[in-house]
């Protein structure tokens, strides 16, 4: 018998609790599944039996589905641009390399290293992978003893088999890409082969572990972060979303103000039909990357598109830019107004106030000043760290020589951003304390 929070008791046939039972109250749309056949409906409404075999099959299917998200548009563009190509084998190899690039890996072409990952595209791949993980584990029992003190044995076996199937597809894609012009840097294949499925698995497991903490084994339970860190995750991630929102607004405004130049570069690419649509989608996938560049500009370190073409508080420097339409929205060369650093600092301090106010709500109203400052500080550190990691994954190289380093300096961005956010968060905490003493 298990009672969901705020609901009536639920009794399941056979007394075996499954992941889908735990998720019913946390994930909408799962009520149509049945953990076990009912007495009047044997075999009806159920899915194939759970276990590691099914997990492996779902892992392979998940990998193939995620690969098709990039491969299918590449094949469509290839068939339109080169109808006389004769064989689609080269298109498949190019598509495999582009999928690895979109999933966070690096590829090499004629001695040049390409490592620029559209973050919105990567987020889509993680979301689709999460769906596959959830499908693999929803009917797996979590009542058996933990494996190595971490997770229930059947659940751990299913997740391991799922990952094996998924990783086999990633390895196959890397081998296919190795025969084409975009050859993978093999150490970076760990990002799509390990980091992406681990992140997706953590997101899929989170509703279960939040709803049923005892599903964690004793060893995993000892790894739980301190309370102050757990309280800071929500405000910190909210700060990341706020910064991405601010950066996206600036990007949209810049594109609108430079629409003639952006349209001219788009027309100069010579793409039409499917090719034009894919070019637009790629640039939409770059939106979080560009938003992070804006955040780096506001924080002080700035960013560069090519060597010699930098944008910082002091101004914008010119340079020969790649034929990417959205780059036409970059500021014209020249110095910026003297008030530019003040505006950038005020925006980030405002986001810090937002993070600090959310952090204060995570602790008791009458908590000590030290407790509130600790949660606020860790929240700002979470925001700065995640932004730095996103920039490190999304930035990189678009080629060699002047294109060898594109984007913002991740470490400098994190350090500078943390300082501005912390200033705003401290203001929010002190204001809260002052309001309590009135």
Secondary structure, 3 states (H helix, E strand, C coil): CEECCCCCEECCHHHCCEHHHHHCCCCCCCCCCCCCCECCECCCCCCCCCCHHHHHHHHHHHHHHHHHHHHHHHHHHHHHHCCCCCCCHHHHHHHHHHHHHHCCCCEEECCEEECCCCHHHHHHHHHHHHHHHHHHHCCCECCCCEECCCEEHHHHHHHHHHHHHHHHHHHHHHHHHHCCCCEECHHHHHHHHHHHHHHHHHHHHHHHHHHCHHHCCHHHHHCCCCHHHHHHHHHHHHHHHHHHHHHHHHHHHHHHHCHHHHHHHHHHCCCCCHHHHHHHHHHHHCHHHHHHHHHHHHHCCCEEEECCEEEECCEECCCCCCCCHHHHHCCCCEECCCCHHHHHHHHHHHHHHHHHHHHHCCCCCCCCHHHHHHHHHHHHHHHHHHHHHHHHHHCECEECHHHCCEECCHHHHHHHHHHHHHHHHHHHHHHHHHHHHC
